Amino acid sequence: MQGGDGVVIGLGGGGEEEQVVNPWEVSAKDGGKIDYDKLIEKFGCQRLDDSLIRRVERLTSRTAHVFLRRGVFFAHRDFNEILDVYEKGEKFYLYTGRGPSSEALHLGHLIPFMFTKYLQDAFKVPLVIQLTDDEKCMWKNLSVEESQRLARENAKDIIACGFDVTRTFIFSDFDYVGGAFYKNMVKVAKCVTFNKVVGIFGFTPEDHIGKISFPPVQAVPSFPSSFPHLFAGKDNLRCLIPCAIDQLVLGFIIKAVSTFVQLERFWNINLPLKDPYFRMTRDVAPRLGYQKPALIESSFFPALQGENGKMSASDPNSAIYVTDTAKDIKTKINKYAFSGGQDSIENHRKYGANLEVDIPIKYLGFFLEDDDELEHIRKEYGSGQMLTGEVKKRLIEVLTELVERHRKARAAVTDEMVDAFMAVRPLPYMFA
């Protein structure tokens, strides 16, 4: 069914369980787990299988990123076509972004950037990074000036991830929107009626018109003609978008206005207005003449309190932030990281830990590089040979090193470096 707060996916027969999946919320009914297989089925995605991962390794001559090997990025749309293009000697570009609503990023924010950095290095392709300062100004009730300030501060954290300035263009909407970019926005906006955008996003009569008009802004970076200083004469250049599972809905809107994708499985989620929107897609796609962007999607990064918790700036103990000190990290992991261990040492030795709900194990799955060590910890902890305190201690070490490394890199980012990444300029060596 569709409610006021986004796409609701019914799981199983008779509505036994539901999932809410939209750009602002990912949750399951009654505290249940997110069923990623069901998401893949309903959204018509494909799972990133071993054959695709091996193909990436063969084409890039390097070991797949840990996020690929461990299924953090678990689903895709047309990623195989991106690899087909690349294998033929053609290129593509990457598009990702950040909504700058706070001073500091937490680890969940870093995941798409860490993976995008790997993709840029592995495939040697250009990247555009959108800072949606206009969106946060409208959604978070921030002033224009504060949104712009936060965009530059967040840009420093993004740059600290190690992106190549000769292949990367970072832009804020307030500074860049106009010209060819705006023309594409208008083309997309003309394709979507008020009723359709309400049906997709769940806007209410109380929402101001800025929210209703925003979706095209985030859609058009997937079209190379939006960046004439980079891709002039390359209107057929393919785009790959690494994104989190909670951006799947937006990804489908982008694809809907760009191509004749078969959306029946998507619309079976019982969104209203399904037939008119599908007909609209069929009507407008050939006139727009856009290549469909490919998507590669990651699983939901859980809060410290567990998969049913929510990482929120209003609760600093719900996440590890890149500004946290070593003491902060130790306290948060020991005190707030939900454990799947038993309630006593005796029971733990007897029954072992429940790895399905254990947050320290899940976080190690994201950030511990050594596959053999991770498997050893999983085996020992799951059998009860390793205690919760030992697992948390190792996680504290891993996260402290990660955050400290990021802090040093971020401190080295100057305002002049931000200006260089955000300058509207050609990138003559972006495919070199």
C-alpha positions as a Markdown table, in Angstrom:
| # | Residue | x | y | z |
|---|---|---|---|---|
| 1 | Met | 0.0 | 0.0 | 0.0 |
| 2 | Gln | 1.0 | 3.6 | -0.3 |
| 3 | Gly | 0.9 | 6.0 | 2.7 |
| 4 | Gly | 1.9 | 9.5 | 3.2 |
| 5 | Asp | 5.5 | 8.7 | 4.0 |
| 6 | Gly | 6.7 | 6.8 | 0.9 |
| 7 | Val | 6.7 | 3.4 | -0.7 |
| 8 | Val | 5.4 | 0.6 | 1.4 |
| 9 | Ile | 6.2 | -2.9 | 0.2 |
| 10 | Gly | 3.9 | -5.8 | 1.3 |
| 11 | Leu | 5.9 | -9.0 | 2.0 |
| 12 | Gly | 4.4 | -12.5 | 1.9 |
| 13 | Gly | 0.8 | -13.4 | 1.5 |
| 14 | Gly | -2.1 | -11.5 | 3.1 |
| 15 | Gly | 0.0 | -8.5 | 4.2 |
| 16 | Glu | 1.8 | -10.4 | 6.9 |
| 17 | Glu | 4.7 | -8.0 | 6.9 |
| 18 | Glu | 5.5 | -4.7 | 5.4 |
| 19 | Gln | 8.6 | -2.6 | 4.6 |
| 20 | Val | 8.9 | 1.1 | 4.2 |
| 21 | Val | 11.5 | 2.1 | 1.6 |
| 22 | Asn | 12.0 | 5.6 | 0.5 |
| 23 | Pro | 14.8 | 8.3 | 0.3 |
| 24 | Trp | 14.1 | 9.2 | 4.0 |
| 25 | Glu | 13.3 | 6.0 | 5.7 |
| 26 | Val | 14.0 | 2.3 | 5.6 |
| 27 | Ser | 12.2 | 0.1 | 8.1 |
| 28 | Ala | 10.3 | -3.1 | 8.6 |
| 29 | Lys | 7.0 | -3.6 | 10.3 |
| 30 | Asp | 7.0 | -4.5 | 14.0 |
| 31 | Gly | 10.8 | -4.3 | 14.2 |
| 32 | Gly | 11.4 | -7.0 | 11.6 |
| 33 | Lys | 14.4 | -7.4 | 9.4 |
| 34 | Ile | 14.7 | -5.8 | 5.9 |
| 35 | Asp | 14.2 | -8.5 | 3.3 |
| 36 | Tyr | 16.7 | -7.6 | 0.6 |
| 37 | Asp | 15.6 | -10.5 | -1.6 |
| 38 | Lys | 12.1 | -9.2 | -1.6 |
| 39 | Leu | 13.4 | -5.7 | -2.4 |
| 40 | Ile | 15.2 | -7.1 | -5.4 |
| 41 | Glu | 12.2 | -8.9 | -6.5 |
| 42 | Lys | 9.8 | -6.0 | -6.1 |
| 43 | Phe | 12.1 | -3.4 | -7.6 |
| 44 | Gly | 13.1 | -5.6 | -10.5 |
| 45 | Cys | 16.8 | -5.3 | -9.7 |
| 46 | Gln | 19.4 | -8.0 | -10.2 |
| 47 | Arg | 21.6 | -9.4 | -7.4 |
| 48 | Leu | 25.4 | -8.7 | -7.8 |
| 49 | Asp | 26.6 | -12.3 | -8.1 |
| 50 | Asp | 30.0 | -13.8 | -8.1 |
| 51 | Ser | 30.3 | -13.9 | -11.9 |
| 52 | Leu | 29.9 | -10.1 | -12.0 |
| 53 | Ile | 32.4 | -9.6 | -9.2 |
| 54 | Arg | 34.9 | -11.8 | -11.0 |
| 55 | Arg | 34.3 | -9.9 | -14.2 |
| 56 | Val | 35.1 | -6.6 | -12.4 |
| 57 | Glu | 38.3 | -8.1 | -11.1 |
| 58 | Arg | 39.3 | -9.3 | -14.6 |
| 59 | Leu | 38.5 | -5.9 | -16.3 |
| 60 | Thr | 40.3 | -3.8 | -13.6 |
| 61 | Ser | 43.2 | -6.2 | -12.8 |
| 62 | Arg | 42.6 | -5.7 | -9.1 |
| 63 | Thr | 40.9 | -7.4 | -6.2 |
| 64 | Ala | 37.3 | -6.4 | -5.8 |
| 65 | His | 36.5 | -4.0 | -3.0 |
| 66 | Val | 35.5 | -5.4 | 0.3 |
| 67 | Phe | 32.1 | -4.0 | -0.2 |
| 68 | Leu | 31.7 | -6.1 | -3.3 |
| 69 | Arg | 33.2 | -9.2 | -1.9 |
| 70 | Arg | 31.0 | -9.2 | 1.1 |
| 71 | Gly | 27.7 | -8.2 | -0.5 |
| 72 | Val | 27.5 | -4.7 | 1.0 |
| 73 | Phe | 26.7 | -3.5 | -2.5 |
| 74 | Phe | 24.4 | -6.3 | -3.3 |
| 75 | Ala | 22.1 | -5.3 | -6.2 |
| 76 | His | 22.2 | -3.5 | -9.5 |
| 77 | Arg | 20.4 | -2.3 | -12.5 |
| 78 | Asp | 22.3 | -2.7 | -15.8 |
| 79 | Phe | 25.7 | -2.8 | -14.2 |
| 80 | Asn | 26.5 | -5.6 | -16.6 |
| 81 | Glu | 25.9 | -3.2 | -19.5 |
| 82 | Ile | 28.4 | -0.8 | -18.0 |
| 83 | Leu | 30.9 | -3.6 | -18.0 |
| 84 | Asp | 30.0 | -4.4 | -21.6 |
| 85 | Val | 30.7 | -0.9 | -22.6 |
| 86 | Tyr | 33.9 | -0.8 | -20.7 |
| 87 | Glu | 35.1 | -4.1 | -22.2 |
| 88 | Lys | 34.6 | -2.7 | -25.7 |
| 89 | Gly | 37.0 | 0.2 | -24.9 |
| 90 | Glu | 34.3 | 2.8 | -24.2 |
| 91 | Lys | 34.0 | 4.8 | -21.0 |
| 92 | Phe | 31.3 | 5.9 | -18.6 |
| 93 | Tyr | 31.1 | 8.3 | -15.7 |
| 94 | Leu | 30.1 | 8.1 | -12.1 |
| 95 | Tyr | 27.5 | 10.2 | -10.2 |
| 96 | Thr | 26.9 | 10.3 | -6.5 |
| 97 | Gly | 26.1 | 13.0 | -4.0 |
| 98 | Arg | 25.4 | 14.2 | -0.5 |
| 99 | Gly | 22.7 | 16.3 | 1.1 |
| 100 | Pro | 24.7 | 18.6 | 3.4 |
| 101 | Ser | 22.5 | 18.9 | 6.6 |
| 102 | Ser | 25.1 | 18.6 | 9.3 |
| 103 | Glu | 28.7 | 19.6 | 10.2 |
| 104 | Ala | 30.0 | 16.0 | 10.4 |
| 105 | Leu | 29.4 | 12.8 | 8.5 |
| 106 | His | 28.9 | 9.5 | 10.2 |
| 107 | Leu | 30.3 | 6.2 | 8.9 |
| 108 | Gly | 27.1 | 5.4 | 7.0 |
| 109 | His | 27.6 | 8.5 | 5.0 |
| 110 | Leu | 31.2 | 7.5 | 4.1 |
| 111 | Ile | 30.3 | 4.1 | 2.6 |
| 112 | Pro | 29.1 | 5.3 | -0.9 |
| 113 | Phe | 32.1 | 7.6 | -1.1 |
| 114 | Met | 34.6 | 4.9 | -0.1 |
| 115 | Phe | 33.1 | 2.6 | -2.8 |
| 116 | Thr | 32.9 | 5.4 | -5.4 |
| 117 | Lys | 36.6 | 6.1 | -4.8 |
| 118 | Tyr | 37.3 | 2.5 | -5.5 |
| 119 | Leu | 35.3 | 2.6 | -8.7 |
| 120 | Gln | 37.0 | 5.8 | -9.9 |
| 121 | Asp | 40.5 | 4.3 | -9.3 |
| 122 | Ala | 39.7 | 0.9 | -10.7 |
| 123 | Phe | 38.0 | 2.0 | -13.9 |
| 124 | Lys | 39.8 | 5.4 | -14.3 |
| 125 | Val | 36.7 | 7.3 | -15.1 |
| 126 | Pro | 35.3 | 10.8 | -14.2 |
| 127 | Leu | 33.0 | 11.5 | -11.3 |
| 128 | Val | 30.4 | 14.2 | -10.6 |
| 129 | Ile | 29.4 | 14.7 | -7.0 |
| 130 | Gln | 26.2 | 16.7 | -6.3 |
| 131 | Leu | 25.8 | 18.6 | -3.0 |
| 132 | Thr | 22.1 | 19.2 | -2.7 |
| 133 | Asp | 22.3 | 22.3 | -0.5 |
| 134 | Asp | 19.0 | 23.5 | -2.0 |
| 135 | Glu | 17.3 | 20.3 | -0.9 |
| 136 | Lys | 18.5 | 20.6 | 2.7 |
| 137 | Cys | 17.5 | 24.3 | 2.8 |
| 138 | Met | 14.0 | 23.2 | 2.0 |
| 139 | Trp | 13.7 | 20.0 | 3.9 |
| 140 | Lys | 15.7 | 21.0 | 7.1 |
| 141 | Asn | 14.5 | 24.6 | 7.3 |
| 142 | Leu | 18.1 | 25.8 | 7.0 |
| 143 | Ser | 18.9 | 29.2 | 5.7 |
| 144 | Val | 20.4 | 29.5 | 2.2 |
| 145 | Glu | 23.7 | 30.7 | 3.7 |
| 146 | Glu | 23.9 | 27.9 | 6.2 |
| 147 | Ser | 23.2 | 25.3 | 3.6 |
| 148 | Gln | 25.9 | 26.6 | 1.4 |
| 149 | Arg | 28.4 | 26.7 | 4.3 |
| 150 | Leu | 27.6 | 23.1 | 5.2 |
| 151 | Ala | 28.0 | 22.1 | 1.6 |
| 152 | Arg | 31.6 | 23.3 | 1.6 |
| 153 | Glu | 32.3 | 21.7 | 5.0 |
| 154 | Asn | 30.9 | 18.4 | 3.7 |
| 155 | Ala | 33.0 | 18.8 | 0.5 |
| 156 | Lys | 36.1 | 18.7 | 2.7 |
| 157 | Asp | 35.1 | 15.3 | 4.1 |
| 158 | Ile | 34.3 | 14.0 | 0.7 |
| 159 | Ile | 37.7 | 15.2 | -0.7 |
| 160 | Ala | 39.4 | 13.6 | 2.3 |
| 161 | Cys | 38.2 | 10.2 | 0.9 |
| 162 | Gly | 41.0 | 10.6 | -1.7 |
| 163 | Phe | 39.2 | 11.5 | -4.9 |
| 164 | Asp | 41.4 | 12.5 | -7.9 |
| 165 | Val | 40.9 | 16.2 | -8.7 |
| 166 | Thr | 41.8 | 15.5 | -12.4 |
| 167 | Arg | 38.8 | 13.3 | -12.7 |
| 168 | Thr | 36.3 | 14.8 | -10.2 |
| 169 | Phe | 33.8 | 17.7 | -10.3 |
| 170 | Ile | 32.0 | 18.6 | -7.1 |
| 171 | Phe | 29.2 | 21.0 | -7.4 |
| 172 | Ser | 26.6 | 22.6 | -5.2 |
| 173 | Asp | 23.1 | 23.1 | -6.6 |
| 174 | Phe | 23.0 | 26.8 | -5.5 |
| 175 | Asp | 26.1 | 27.5 | -7.4 |
| 176 | Tyr | 25.8 | 25.3 | -10.5 |
| 177 | Val | 22.1 | 24.9 | -11.5 |
| 178 | Gly | 21.4 | 26.8 | -14.7 |
| 179 | Gly | 22.2 | 26.5 | -18.4 |
| 180 | Ala | 22.1 | 23.0 | -19.8 |
| 181 | Phe | 21.5 | 21.5 | -16.4 |
| 182 | Tyr | 18.4 | 23.6 | -15.9 |
| 183 | Lys | 17.2 | 22.8 | -19.4 |
| 184 | Asn | 17.3 | 19.1 | -18.5 |
| 185 | Met | 15.5 | 19.8 | -15.3 |
| 186 | Val | 12.6 | 21.4 | -17.2 |
| 187 | Lys | 12.5 | 18.5 | -19.7 |
| 188 | Val | 12.1 | 16.1 | -16.8 |
| 189 | Ala | 9.7 | 18.3 | -14.9 |
| 190 | Lys | 7.3 | 18.4 | -17.9 |
| 191 | Cys | 7.1 | 14.6 | -17.7 |
| 192 | Val | 5.8 | 14.4 | -14.2 |
| 193 | Thr | 2.4 | 15.8 | -13.1 |
| 194 | Phe | 1.6 | 17.0 | -9.6 |
| 195 | Asn | -0.5 | 13.9 | -8.9 |
| 196 | Lys | 2.3 | 11.6 | -10.0 |
| 197 | Val | 5.0 | 13.2 | -7.9 |
| 198 | Val | 2.6 | 13.1 | -4.9 |
| 199 | Gly | 2.0 | 9.4 | -5.6 |
| 200 | Ile | 5.7 | 8.7 | -5.8 |
| 201 | Phe | 7.0 | 10.7 | -2.8 |
| 202 | Gly | 3.9 | 11.0 | -0.6 |
| 203 | Phe | 3.9 | 14.8 | -0.5 |
| 204 | Thr | 1.1 | 16.4 | 1.5 |
| 205 | Pro | -0.9 | 19.6 | 1.1 |
| 206 | Glu | 1.3 | 21.1 | 3.9 |
| 207 | Asp | 4.5 | 20.6 | 1.9 |
| 208 | His | 5.7 | 23.7 | 0.2 |
| 209 | Ile | 6.2 | 23.7 | -3.6 |
| 210 | Gly | 9.9 | 23.7 | -3.3 |
| 211 | Lys | 9.8 | 20.0 | -2.3 |
| 212 | Ile | 7.5 | 19.1 | -5.1 |
| 213 | Ser | 9.7 | 20.7 | -7.7 |
| 214 | Phe | 13.0 | 19.2 | -6.4 |
| 215 | Pro | 13.1 | 15.7 | -7.9 |
| 216 | Pro | 14.3 | 16.8 | -11.3 |
| 217 | Val | 17.3 | 18.5 | -9.7 |
| 218 | Gln | 18.6 | 15.2 | -8.4 |
| 219 | Ala | 17.7 | 13.3 | -11.6 |
| 220 | Val | 19.5 | 15.2 | -14.3 |
| 221 | Pro | 23.1 | 14.7 | -13.2 |
| 222 | Ser | 22.6 | 11.2 | -14.7 |
| 223 | Phe | 22.5 | 12.8 | -18.1 |
| 224 | Pro | 25.9 | 13.8 | -19.5 |
| 225 | Ser | 24.5 | 16.9 | -21.4 |
| 226 | Ser | 24.0 | 18.5 | -17.9 |
| 227 | Phe | 27.7 | 19.0 | -17.8 |
| 228 | Pro | 28.8 | 20.6 | -21.2 |
| 229 | His | 32.1 | 21.6 | -19.7 |
| 230 | Leu | 32.9 | 17.9 | -19.2 |
| 231 | Phe | 31.0 | 15.9 | -21.7 |
| 232 | Ala | 30.3 | 18.1 | -24.7 |
| 233 | Gly | 29.4 | 15.9 | -27.7 |
| 234 | Lys | 29.2 | 12.8 | -25.5 |
| 235 | Asp | 25.4 | 12.7 | -25.0 |
| 236 | Asn | 25.4 | 8.9 | -25.2 |
| 237 | Leu | 28.0 | 8.5 | -22.4 |
| 238 | Arg | 26.7 | 6.0 | -19.8 |
| 239 | Cys | 26.3 | 6.9 | -16.2 |
| 240 | Leu | 26.8 | 4.6 | -13.1 |
| 241 | Ile | 25.2 | 5.7 | -9.8 |
| 242 | Pro | 26.4 | 4.0 | -6.6 |
| 243 | Cys | 23.7 | 4.6 | -4.0 |
| 244 | Ala | 22.2 | 3.2 | -0.8 |
| 245 | Ile | 19.1 | 1.1 | -0.7 |
| 246 | Asp | 17.0 | 4.0 | 0.6 |
| 247 | Gln | 17.7 | 5.8 | -2.6 |
| 248 | Leu | 16.2 | 3.0 | -4.8 |
| 249 | Val | 12.9 | 5.0 | -5.2 |
| 250 | Leu | 14.8 | 8.0 | -6.5 |
| 251 | Gly | 16.8 | 5.7 | -8.8 |
| 252 | Phe | 13.7 | 4.4 | -10.4 |
| 253 | Ile | 12.3 | 7.9 | -11.0 |
| 254 | Ile | 15.6 | 8.7 | -12.8 |
| 255 | Lys | 15.3 | 5.6 | -14.9 |
| 256 | Ala | 11.6 | 6.2 | -15.5 |
| 257 | Val | 12.1 | 9.5 | -17.3 |
| 258 | Ser | 15.2 | 8.2 | -19.2 |
| 259 | Thr | 14.2 | 5.0 | -20.8 |
| 260 | Phe | 11.5 | 2.3 | -21.6 |
| 261 | Val | 12.3 | 0.2 | -18.6 |
| 262 | Gln | 9.8 | -2.4 | -17.6 |
| 263 | Leu | 8.3 | -1.1 | -14.4 |
| 264 | Glu | 5.5 | -3.6 | -13.9 |
| 265 | Arg | 7.2 | -5.3 | -10.9 |
| 266 | Phe | 7.9 | -1.9 | -9.4 |
| 267 | Trp | 4.4 | -0.8 | -9.8 |
| 268 | Asn | 3.1 | -4.0 | -8.2 |
| 269 | Ile | 4.0 | -2.4 | -4.9 |
| 270 | Asn | 0.5 | -0.9 | -5.2 |
| 271 | Leu | 1.5 | 2.7 | -5.8 |
| 272 | Pro | -1.5 | 4.8 | -7.0 |
| 273 | Leu | -1.6 | 6.1 | -10.5 |
| 274 | Lys | 0.5 | 3.2 | -11.8 |
| 275 | Asp | -1.0 | 3.0 | -15.3 |
| 276 | Pro | -0.8 | 6.8 | -16.1 |
| 277 | Tyr | 2.8 | 7.0 | -14.9 |
| 278 | Phe | 3.8 | 4.0 | -17.0 |
| 279 | Arg | 2.1 | 5.4 | -20.0 |
| 280 | Met | 3.9 | 8.7 | -19.4 |
| 281 | Thr | 7.2 | 6.9 | -19.3 |
| 282 | Arg | 6.5 | 5.2 | -22.6 |
| 283 | Asp | 5.5 | 8.5 | -24.1 |
| 284 | Val | 8.4 | 10.7 | -23.0 |
| 285 | Ala | 11.4 | 8.4 | -23.1 |
| 286 | Pro | 12.0 | 8.5 | -26.9 |
| 287 | Arg | 11.5 | 12.3 | -27.1 |
| 288 | Leu | 14.1 | 12.8 | -24.3 |
| 289 | Gly | 16.5 | 10.4 | -26.0 |
| 290 | Tyr | 18.5 | 9.7 | -22.8 |
| 291 | Gln | 20.6 | 6.6 | -22.0 |
| 292 | Lys | 19.3 | 4.9 | -18.9 |
| 293 | Pro | 21.7 | 5.3 | -15.9 |
| 294 | Ala | 22.9 | 2.1 | -14.3 |
| 295 | Leu | 22.6 | 1.7 | -10.5 |
| 296 | Ile | 24.6 | -0.3 | -8.0 |
| 297 | Glu | 23.0 | -0.4 | -4.6 |
| 298 | Ser | 24.2 | -1.0 | -1.1 |
| 299 | Ser | 22.5 | -2.5 | 1.9 |
| 300 | Phe | 21.2 | -0.4 | 4.8 |
| 301 | Phe | 23.9 | 0.6 | 7.3 |
| 302 | Pro | 22.5 | 0.0 | 10.8 |
| 303 | Ala | 22.5 | 2.2 | 13.8 |
| 304 | Leu | 24.5 | 1.2 | 16.8 |
| 305 | Gln | 21.3 | 0.2 | 18.6 |
| 306 | Gly | 20.5 | -2.4 | 15.9 |
| 307 | Glu | 18.9 | -2.7 | 12.6 |
| 308 | Asn | 15.7 | -1.2 | 13.9 |
| 309 | Gly | 17.4 | 1.8 | 15.3 |
| 310 | Lys | 17.9 | 5.0 | 13.3 |
| 311 | Met | 21.1 | 7.0 | 12.9 |
| 312 | Ser | 20.2 | 10.6 | 13.7 |
| 313 | Ala | 22.0 | 13.8 | 14.4 |
| 314 | Ser | 19.6 | 14.3 | 17.3 |
| 315 | Asp | 21.1 | 11.2 | 18.9 |
| 316 | Pro | 24.9 | 11.3 | 18.7 |
| 317 | Asn | 25.1 | 7.9 | 20.3 |
| 318 | Ser | 23.3 | 6.2 | 17.4 |
| 319 | Ala | 26.3 | 6.4 | 15.1 |
| 320 | Ile | 30.1 | 6.8 | 14.9 |
| 321 | Tyr | 31.0 | 10.2 | 13.5 |
| 322 | Val | 34.2 | 11.1 | 11.7 |
| 323 | Thr | 34.7 | 13.8 | 14.4 |
| 324 | Asp | 34.5 | 11.3 | 17.3 |
| 325 | Thr | 37.6 | 10.9 | 19.5 |
| 326 | Ala | 39.1 | 7.5 | 20.3 |
| 327 | Lys | 37.4 | 7.8 | 23.7 |
| 328 | Asp | 34.0 | 8.6 | 22.1 |
| 329 | Ile | 34.3 | 5.5 | 19.8 |
| 330 | Lys | 35.3 | 3.2 | 22.7 |
| 331 | Thr | 32.4 | 4.5 | 24.8 |
| 332 | Lys | 29.8 | 4.2 | 22.0 |
| 333 | Ile | 30.8 | 0.7 | 21.0 |
| 334 | Asn | 31.0 | -0.7 | 24.5 |
| 335 | Lys | 27.8 | 1.0 | 25.7 |
| 336 | Tyr | 25.5 | 1.3 | 22.7 |
| 337 | Ala | 26.5 | -1.3 | 20.1 |
| 338 | Phe | 23.8 | -3.9 | 20.2 |
| 339 | Ser | 25.2 | -7.4 | 20.9 |
| 340 | Gly | 24.0 | -10.8 | 19.8 |
| 341 | Gly | 25.9 | -12.4 | 22.7 |
| 342 | Gln | 24.1 | -14.3 | 25.4 |
| 343 | Asp | 23.1 | -12.9 | 28.8 |
| 344 | Ser | 25.8 | -14.8 | 30.7 |
| 345 | Ile | 29.3 | -16.2 | 29.9 |
| 346 | Glu | 28.0 | -19.7 | 30.6 |
| 347 | Asn | 25.1 | -19.4 | 28.1 |
| 348 | His | 27.4 | -17.7 | 25.6 |
| 349 | Arg | 29.9 | -20.6 | 25.7 |
| 350 | Lys | 27.0 | -23.0 | 25.3 |
| 351 | Tyr | 24.9 | -21.3 | 22.6 |
| 352 | Gly | 27.3 | -18.8 | 21.0 |
| 353 | Ala | 26.4 | -15.4 | 19.6 |
| 354 | Asn | 23.5 | -14.5 | 17.3 |
| 355 | Leu | 25.5 | -13.1 | 14.4 |
| 356 | Glu | 22.3 | -12.0 | 12.5 |
| 357 | Val | 21.6 | -9.2 | 15.0 |
| 358 | Asp | 25.1 | -8.4 | 16.4 |
| 359 | Ile | 26.1 | -4.9 | 15.4 |
| 360 | Pro | 29.9 | -5.3 | 16.1 |
| 361 | Ile | 30.0 | -8.2 | 13.7 |
| 362 | Lys | 28.0 | -6.2 | 11.1 |
| 363 | Tyr | 30.3 | -3.2 | 11.4 |
| 364 | Leu | 33.4 | -5.4 | 11.1 |
| 365 | Gly | 31.8 | -6.8 | 7.9 |
| 366 | Phe | 31.9 | -3.3 | 6.5 |
| 367 | Phe | 35.3 | -2.1 | 7.8 |
| 368 | Leu | 37.7 | -5.0 | 8.6 |
| 369 | Glu | 39.7 | -5.5 | 5.5 |
| 370 | Asp | 41.1 | -8.9 | 6.2 |
| 371 | Asp | 38.7 | -11.6 | 5.0 |
| 372 | Asp | 40.4 | -14.4 | 6.9 |
| 373 | Glu | 40.4 | -12.5 | 10.2 |
| 374 | Leu | 36.7 | -11.7 | 9.8 |
| 375 | Glu | 35.8 | -15.3 | 9.1 |
| 376 | His | 37.8 | -16.4 | 12.1 |
| 377 | Ile | 36.0 | -13.9 | 14.4 |
| 378 | Arg | 32.6 | -15.0 | 13.0 |
| 379 | Lys | 33.4 | -18.6 | 13.6 |
| 380 | Glu | 34.8 | -18.1 | 17.1 |
| 381 | Tyr | 32.1 | -15.7 | 18.2 |
| 382 | Gly | 29.3 | -17.7 | 16.7 |
| 383 | Ser | 30.4 | -20.8 | 18.5 |
| 384 | Gly | 30.9 | -19.1 | 21.8 |
| 385 | Gln | 34.7 | -19.3 | 21.9 |
| 386 | Met | 35.0 | -15.5 | 21.6 |
| 387 | Leu | 33.2 | -13.2 | 24.0 |
| 388 | Thr | 31.3 | -10.0 | 23.1 |
| 389 | Gly | 34.0 | -7.8 | 24.8 |
| 390 | Glu | 36.7 | -9.3 | 22.6 |
| 391 | Val | 34.8 | -8.6 | 19.4 |
| 392 | Lys | 34.0 | -5.0 | 20.5 |
| 393 | Lys | 37.6 | -4.5 | 21.4 |
| 394 | Arg | 38.7 | -5.4 | 17.8 |
| 395 | Leu | 35.9 | -3.2 | 16.3 |
| 396 | Ile | 37.1 | -0.3 | 18.5 |
| 397 | Glu | 40.6 | -0.7 | 17.1 |
| 398 | Val | 39.4 | -0.8 | 13.5 |
| 399 | Leu | 37.1 | 2.2 | 13.8 |
| 400 | Thr | 39.6 | 4.3 | 15.7 |
| 401 | Glu | 42.1 | 3.7 | 13.0 |
| 402 | Leu | 39.6 | 4.5 | 10.2 |
| 403 | Val | 38.3 | 7.7 | 11.9 |
| 404 | Glu | 41.8 | 8.9 | 12.7 |
| 405 | Arg | 43.0 | 8.4 | 9.2 |
| 406 | His | 40.0 | 10.3 | 7.9 |
| 407 | Arg | 40.6 | 13.1 | 10.4 |
| 408 | Lys | 44.2 | 13.6 | 9.3 |
| 409 | Ala | 43.2 | 13.6 | 5.6 |
| 410 | Arg | 40.4 | 16.1 | 6.3 |
| 411 | Ala | 42.7 | 18.4 | 8.2 |
| 412 | Ala | 44.9 | 18.6 | 5.1 |
| 413 | Val | 42.0 | 19.8 | 2.9 |
| 414 | Thr | 42.2 | 23.5 | 2.4 |
| 415 | Asp | 39.7 | 26.0 | 1.0 |
| 416 | Glu | 41.8 | 26.3 | -2.1 |
| 417 | Met | 41.5 | 22.5 | -2.6 |
| 418 | Val | 37.7 | 22.8 | -2.3 |
| 419 | Asp | 37.7 | 25.6 | -4.8 |
| 420 | Ala | 39.8 | 23.5 | -7.2 |
| 421 | Phe | 37.3 | 20.5 | -7.0 |
| 422 | Met | 34.3 | 22.8 | -7.4 |
| 423 | Ala | 35.6 | 24.9 | -10.2 |
| 424 | Val | 33.6 | 24.6 | -13.4 |
| 425 | Arg | 36.3 | 23.4 | -15.7 |
| 426 | Pro | 37.1 | 20.8 | -18.4 |
| 427 | Leu | 38.9 | 17.7 | -17.1 |
| 428 | Pro | 41.2 | 16.9 | -20.1 |
| 429 | Tyr | 42.7 | 13.8 | -18.4 |
| 430 | Met | 39.5 | 12.4 | -17.0 |
| 431 | Phe | 39.7 | 9.2 | -19.1 |
| 432 | Ala | 43.5 | 8.9 | -19.1 |
